[in-house]
Amino acid sequence: MTGNIIAQKIQEDLKTAVRAQDKPRVSALRMVLNALKNAELEEREELSDEKELAVIASYARKIKESIEEFRKAAREDLVAKESAELVIVLSYLPEQMSDEEIRREAARVIADVGAATPRDMGRVMGEMMKRFKGKVDGAAVNRVVSELLGRA
């Protein structure tokens, strides 16, 4: 995992966090590096920058799911811990589009592909995810596209 720019940056940040004795940051960065290493072992080759971002985004989604579960269980201590980890992980992803930006771009994509009914959802979702890979959350896109296509 030495040739990957993102992994190298995380590795350097981990060294800095260890020196600063920033335990939450050390823990979060080790988990991200572990996820990248596991994905690399699965692929049996070095990950591209795009795949690294996909792995980090997937890890961020898992953290969000954990936060929701901890919230349901009224474990605010764990919600706070996971939320802090999420902030660290998200800092390695491109800035995410706001709901308003997603809405604007989704309307443009709907017009581009000629979508008119909820049946066209797959085409719109596919195009959105292709155009804005790494910059949008699939669940947010799904929610907005559903609203725009009248499937709310």
PyRosetta script that sets phi, psi and omega in degrees:
from pyrosetta import init, pose_from_sequence

init()
pose = pose_from_sequence("MTGNIIAQKIQEDLKTAVRAQDKPRVSALRMVLNALKNAELEEREELSDEKELAVIASYARKIKESIEEFRKAAREDLVAKESAELVIVLSYLPEQMSDEEIRREAARVIADVGAATPRDMGRVMGEMMKRFKGKVDGAAVNRVVSELLGRA")
pose.set_psi(1, 29.6)
pose.set_omega(1, -175.2)
pose.set_phi(2, -90.1)
pose.set_psi(2, -20.7)
pose.set_omega(2, -175.7)
pose.set_phi(3, -88.3)
pose.set_psi(3, -6.9)
pose.set_omega(3, -174.2)
pose.set_phi(4, -88.0)
pose.set_psi(4, 125.7)
pose.set_omega(4, -176.0)
pose.set_phi(5, -61.6)
pose.set_psi(5, -45.7)
pose.set_omega(5, -177.4)
pose.set_phi(6, -66.4)
pose.set_psi(6, -45.2)
pose.set_omega(6, 179.5)
pose.set_phi(7, -62.7)
pose.set_psi(7, -37.8)
pose.set_omega(7, 178.0)
pose.set_phi(8, -63.6)
pose.set_psi(8, -41.8)
pose.set_omega(8, 179.1)
pose.set_phi(9, -62.5)
pose.set_psi(9, -43.7)
pose.set_omega(9, 179.3)
pose.set_phi(10, -63.7)
pose.set_psi(10, -41.5)
pose.set_omega(10, 178.8)
pose.set_phi(11, -60.2)
pose.set_psi(11, -44.7)
pose.set_omega(11, 178.2)
pose.set_phi(12, -64.0)
pose.set_psi(12, -42.5)
pose.set_omega(12, 178.4)
pose.set_phi(13, -64.5)
pose.set_psi(13, -34.0)
pose.set_omega(13, 177.4)
pose.set_phi(14, -64.4)
pose.set_psi(14, -44.4)
pose.set_omega(14, 178.1)
pose.set_phi(15, -59.1)
pose.set_psi(15, -43.9)
pose.set_omega(15, 179.0)
pose.set_phi(16, -62.8)
pose.set_psi(16, -42.9)
pose.set_omega(16, -179.7)
pose.set_phi(17, -65.3)
pose.set_psi(17, -38.3)
pose.set_omega(17, 178.3)
pose.set_phi(18, -63.4)
pose.set_psi(18, -45.9)
pose.set_omega(18, 179.5)
pose.set_phi(19, -61.7)
pose.set_psi(19, -36.7)
pose.set_omega(19, -178.8)
pose.set_phi(20, -83.6)
pose.set_psi(20, -2.5)
pose.set_omega(20, -178.2)
pose.set_phi(21, 54.9)
pose.set_psi(21, 41.1)
pose.set_omega(21, 177.6)
pose.set_phi(22, -90.3)
pose.set_psi(22, 84.2)
pose.set_omega(22, -172.4)
pose.set_phi(23, -58.0)
pose.set_psi(23, -45.0)
pose.set_omega(23, 179.4)
pose.set_phi(24, -60.7)
pose.set_psi(24, -41.2)
pose.set_omega(24, -179.9)
pose.set_phi(25, -67.9)
pose.set_psi(25, -41.6)
pose.set_omega(25, 177.9)
pose.set_phi(26, -58.9)
pose.set_psi(26, -46.9)
pose.set_omega(26, -179.3)
pose.set_phi(27, -61.1)
pose.set_psi(27, -47.8)
pose.set_omega(27, -178.6)
pose.set_phi(28, -62.5)
pose.set_psi(28, -45.2)
pose.set_omega(28, -177.8)
pose.set_phi(29, -67.7)
pose.set_psi(29, -36.0)
pose.set_omega(29, 176.1)
pose.set_phi(30, -64.0)
pose.set_psi(30, -39.3)
pose.set_omega(30, 179.2)
pose.set_phi(31, -65.7)
pose.set_psi(31, -40.8)
pose.set_omega(31, 178.6)
pose.set_phi(32, -64.9)
pose.set_psi(32, -46.1)
pose.set_omega(32, 179.1)
pose.set_phi(33, -61.5)
pose.set_psi(33, -37.6)
pose.set_omega(33, 178.0)
pose.set_phi(34, -63.8)
pose.set_psi(34, -43.0)
pose.set_omega(34, 178.1)
pose.set_phi(35, -62.8)
pose.set_psi(35, -41.4)
pose.set_omega(35, 178.3)
pose.set_phi(36, -65.2)
pose.set_psi(36, -42.9)
pose.set_omega(36, 179.9)
pose.set_phi(37, -63.2)
pose.set_psi(37, -44.0)
pose.set_omega(37, 178.5)
pose.set_phi(38, -61.6)
pose.set_psi(38, -41.9)
pose.set_omega(38, 179.0)
pose.set_phi(39, -64.9)
pose.set_psi(39, -38.5)
pose.set_omega(39, 178.7)
pose.set_phi(40, -64.8)
pose.set_psi(40, -40.7)
pose.set_omega(40, 178.1)
pose.set_phi(41, -65.7)
pose.set_psi(41, -38.9)
pose.set_omega(41, 177.3)
pose.set_phi(42, -62.9)
pose.set_psi(42, -43.6)
pose.set_omega(42, -178.6)
pose.set_phi(43, -74.5)
pose.set_psi(43, -21.9)
pose.set_omega(43, -177.0)
pose.set_phi(44, 61.7)
pose.set_psi(44, 26.9)
pose.set_omega(44, 175.2)
pose.set_phi(45, -160.3)
pose.set_psi(45, 167.1)
pose.set_omega(45, 179.4)
pose.set_phi(46, -65.4)
pose.set_psi(46, 139.3)
pose.set_omega(46, -179.1)
pose.set_phi(47, -77.8)
pose.set_psi(47, 141.8)
pose.set_omega(47, 172.9)
pose.set_phi(48, -74.6)
pose.set_psi(48, 165.3)
pose.set_omega(48, 177.9)
pose.set_phi(49, -58.7)
pose.set_psi(49, -38.9)
pose.set_omega(49, -179.7)
pose.set_phi(50, -63.4)
pose.set_psi(50, -41.9)
pose.set_omega(50, 179.4)
pose.set_phi(51, -70.0)
pose.set_psi(51, -35.7)
pose.set_omega(51, 176.3)
pose.set_phi(52, -60.0)
pose.set_psi(52, -45.3)
pose.set_omega(52, 178.9)
pose.set_phi(53, -62.0)
pose.set_psi(53, -38.1)
pose.set_omega(53, 178.9)
pose.set_phi(54, -64.5)
pose.set_psi(54, -40.4)
pose.set_omega(54, 178.9)
pose.set_phi(55, -65.6)
pose.set_psi(55, -43.6)
pose.set_omega(55, 179.9)
pose.set_phi(56, -65.3)
pose.set_psi(56, -40.9)
pose.set_omega(56, 178.4)
pose.set_phi(57, -63.7)
pose.set_psi(57, -40.1)
pose.set_omega(57, 178.3)
pose.set_phi(58, -64.1)
pose.set_psi(58, -42.5)
pose.set_omega(58, 178.1)
pose.set_phi(59, -63.0)
pose.set_psi(59, -40.3)
pose.set_omega(59, 178.7)
pose.set_phi(60, -62.9)
pose.set_psi(60, -39.5)
pose.set_omega(60, 177.7)
pose.set_phi(61, -61.8)
pose.set_psi(61, -40.1)
pose.set_omega(61, 179.0)
pose.set_phi(62, -63.1)
pose.set_psi(62, -39.3)
pose.set_omega(62, 178.7)
pose.set_phi(63, -64.5)
pose.set_psi(63, -43.3)
pose.set_omega(63, 178.9)
pose.set_phi(64, -59.7)
pose.set_psi(64, -41.9)
pose.set_omega(64, 178.4)
pose.set_phi(65, -63.5)
pose.set_psi(65, -41.0)
pose.set_omega(65, 177.7)
pose.set_phi(66, -61.8)
pose.set_psi(66, -42.1)
pose.set_omega(66, 179.4)
pose.set_phi(67, -59.0)
pose.set_psi(67, -45.2)
pose.set_omega(67, 179.0)
pose.set_phi(68, -61.3)
pose.set_psi(68, -43.6)
pose.set_omega(68, 179.4)
pose.set_phi(69, -64.2)
pose.set_psi(69, -42.5)
pose.set_omega(69, 178.9)
pose.set_phi(70, -65.8)
pose.set_psi(70, -35.7)
pose.set_omega(70, 177.4)
pose.set_phi(71, -63.1)
pose.set_psi(71, -44.4)
pose.set_omega(71, 178.8)
pose.set_phi(72, -61.5)
pose.set_psi(72, -34.0)
pose.set_omega(72, -178.9)
pose.set_phi(73, -87.5)
pose.set_psi(73, 5.1)
pose.set_omega(73, 180.0)
pose.set_phi(74, 58.0)
pose.set_psi(74, 39.0)
pose.set_omega(74, 177.6)
pose.set_phi(75, -104.1)
pose.set_psi(75, 72.2)
pose.set_omega(75, -175.6)
pose.set_phi(76, -62.0)
pose.set_psi(76, -27.6)
pose.set_omega(76, 177.4)
pose.set_phi(77, -63.1)
pose.set_psi(77, -43.1)
pose.set_omega(77, 179.9)
pose.set_phi(78, -75.3)
pose.set_psi(78, -31.0)
pose.set_omega(78, 175.8)
pose.set_phi(79, -61.4)
pose.set_psi(79, -44.4)
pose.set_omega(79, -179.7)
pose.set_phi(80, -64.0)
pose.set_psi(80, -43.2)
pose.set_omega(80, -179.9)
pose.set_phi(81, -63.1)
pose.set_psi(81, -47.8)
pose.set_omega(81, -178.9)
pose.set_phi(82, -67.5)
pose.set_psi(82, -36.3)
pose.set_omega(82, 179.0)
pose.set_phi(83, -63.9)
pose.set_psi(83, -40.2)
pose.set_omega(83, 177.7)
pose.set_phi(84, -64.6)
pose.set_psi(84, -41.2)
pose.set_omega(84, 178.1)
pose.set_phi(85, -64.6)
pose.set_psi(85, -39.3)
pose.set_omega(85, -179.9)
pose.set_phi(86, -61.4)
pose.set_psi(86, -42.0)
pose.set_omega(86, 178.9)
pose.set_phi(87, -58.9)
pose.set_psi(87, -43.0)
pose.set_omega(87, 179.9)
pose.set_phi(88, -64.1)
pose.set_psi(88, -47.6)
pose.set_omega(88, -178.1)
pose.set_phi(89, -63.6)
pose.set_psi(89, -44.0)
pose.set_omega(89, -178.9)
pose.set_phi(90, -63.4)
pose.set_psi(90, -23.5)
pose.set_omega(90, -179.8)
pose.set_phi(91, -66.5)
pose.set_psi(91, -14.8)
pose.set_omega(91, 179.2)
pose.set_phi(92, -97.1)
pose.set_psi(92, 1.3)
pose.set_omega(92, 178.5)
pose.set_phi(93, -105.8)
pose.set_psi(93, 155.5)
pose.set_omega(93, 175.2)
pose.set_phi(94, -60.8)
pose.set_psi(94, 155.1)
pose.set_omega(94, 179.6)
pose.set_phi(95, -59.5)
pose.set_psi(95, 131.8)
pose.set_omega(95, -177.4)
pose.set_phi(96, -79.5)
pose.set_psi(96, 146.6)
pose.set_omega(96, 178.2)
pose.set_phi(97, -72.4)
pose.set_psi(97, 145.6)
pose.set_omega(97, 177.1)
pose.set_phi(98, -76.5)
pose.set_psi(98, 165.7)
pose.set_omega(98, 177.7)
pose.set_phi(99, -58.7)
pose.set_psi(99, -38.1)
pose.set_omega(99, 180.0)
pose.set_phi(100, -65.3)
pose.set_psi(100, -42.4)
pose.set_omega(100, 177.1)
pose.set_phi(101, -64.7)
pose.set_psi(101, -40.9)
pose.set_omega(101, 178.2)
pose.set_phi(102, -62.0)
pose.set_psi(102, -44.1)
pose.set_omega(102, -179.7)
pose.set_phi(103, -60.3)
pose.set_psi(103, -45.5)
pose.set_omega(103, -179.1)
pose.set_phi(104, -63.2)
pose.set_psi(104, -47.1)
pose.set_omega(104, -178.7)
pose.set_phi(105, -69.5)
pose.set_psi(105, -36.4)
pose.set_omega(105, 178.8)
pose.set_phi(106, -63.8)
pose.set_psi(106, -40.8)
pose.set_omega(106, 178.0)
pose.set_phi(107, -61.9)
pose.set_psi(107, -39.9)
pose.set_omega(107, 178.6)
pose.set_phi(108, -65.2)
pose.set_psi(108, -44.1)
pose.set_omega(108, -179.9)
pose.set_phi(109, -65.6)
pose.set_psi(109, -40.7)
pose.set_omega(109, 178.4)
pose.set_phi(110, -58.1)
pose.set_psi(110, -43.5)
pose.set_omega(110, 178.4)
pose.set_phi(111, -66.7)
pose.set_psi(111, -42.3)
pose.set_omega(111, -178.9)
pose.set_phi(112, -61.0)
pose.set_psi(112, -42.6)
pose.set_omega(112, -176.6)
pose.set_phi(113, -91.9)
pose.set_psi(113, -3.9)
pose.set_omega(113, 178.4)
pose.set_phi(114, 71.3)
pose.set_psi(114, 32.2)
pose.set_omega(114, -179.9)
pose.set_phi(115, -75.9)
pose.set_psi(115, 142.7)
pose.set_omega(115, -179.4)
pose.set_phi(116, -138.1)
pose.set_psi(116, -24.0)
pose.set_omega(116, -175.5)
pose.set_phi(117, -127.7)
pose.set_psi(117, 167.3)
pose.set_omega(117, 177.1)
pose.set_phi(118, -57.9)
pose.set_psi(118, -21.9)
pose.set_omega(118, 177.7)
pose.set_phi(119, -64.0)
pose.set_psi(119, -22.8)
pose.set_omega(119, -178.7)
pose.set_phi(120, -86.1)
pose.set_psi(120, 3.5)
pose.set_omega(120, -176.5)
pose.set_phi(121, -52.6)
pose.set_psi(121, -46.2)
pose.set_omega(121, -177.9)
pose.set_phi(122, -60.0)
pose.set_psi(122, -42.4)
pose.set_omega(122, -179.9)
pose.set_phi(123, -64.8)
pose.set_psi(123, -43.5)
pose.set_omega(123, -178.9)
pose.set_phi(124, -66.7)
pose.set_psi(124, -46.3)
pose.set_omega(124, 179.7)
pose.set_phi(125, -59.4)
pose.set_psi(125, -46.6)
pose.set_omega(125, -179.2)
pose.set_phi(126, -58.8)
pose.set_psi(126, -45.2)
pose.set_omega(126, -179.4)
pose.set_phi(127, -67.0)
pose.set_psi(127, -41.5)
pose.set_omega(127, 178.9)
pose.set_phi(128, -61.2)
pose.set_psi(128, -47.1)
pose.set_omega(128, -177.0)
pose.set_phi(129, -67.4)
pose.set_psi(129, -33.1)
pose.set_omega(129, 178.7)
pose.set_phi(130, -70.0)
pose.set_psi(130, -46.6)
pose.set_omega(130, -177.1)
pose.set_phi(131, -68.2)
pose.set_psi(131, -35.5)
pose.set_omega(131, -171.7)
pose.set_phi(132, -120.3)
pose.set_psi(132, 32.1)
pose.set_omega(132, -178.7)
pose.set_phi(133, -51.0)
pose.set_psi(133, 127.5)
pose.set_omega(133, 178.5)
pose.set_phi(134, 84.3)
pose.set_psi(134, -15.6)
pose.set_omega(134, -178.1)
pose.set_phi(135, -103.6)
pose.set_psi(135, -7.8)
pose.set_omega(135, -179.3)
pose.set_phi(136, -132.1)
pose.set_psi(136, 150.6)
pose.set_omega(136, 174.8)
pose.set_phi(137, -91.6)
pose.set_psi(137, 127.5)
pose.set_omega(137, -177.6)
pose.set_phi(138, -55.3)
pose.set_psi(138, -38.7)
pose.set_omega(138, -179.7)
pose.set_phi(139, -65.5)
pose.set_psi(139, -39.8)
pose.set_omega(139, 178.7)
pose.set_phi(140, -66.2)
pose.set_psi(140, -42.3)
pose.set_omega(140, 178.5)
pose.set_phi(141, -62.6)
pose.set_psi(141, -44.4)
pose.set_omega(141, -179.8)
pose.set_phi(142, -58.4)
pose.set_psi(142, -46.2)
pose.set_omega(142, -178.8)
pose.set_phi(143, -61.4)
pose.set_psi(143, -47.3)
pose.set_omega(143, -177.4)
pose.set_phi(144, -67.0)
pose.set_psi(144, -46.3)
pose.set_omega(144, -179.4)
pose.set_phi(145, -63.1)
pose.set_psi(145, -39.3)
pose.set_omega(145, 177.0)
pose.set_phi(146, -58.7)
pose.set_psi(146, -45.1)
pose.set_omega(146, 178.8)
pose.set_phi(147, -61.7)
pose.set_psi(147, -46.0)
pose.set_omega(147, -176.3)
pose.set_phi(148, -67.7)
pose.set_psi(148, -30.5)
pose.set_omega(148, 180.0)
pose.set_phi(149, -92.6)
pose.set_psi(149, 8.0)
pose.set_omega(149, 175.2)
pose.set_phi(150, 75.3)
pose.set_psi(150, 33.6)
pose.set_omega(150, -178.0)
pose.set_phi(151, -113.6)
pose.set_psi(151, 17.1)
pose.set_omega(151, -173.8)
pose.set_phi(152, -59.6)
pose.dump_pdb("model.pdb")
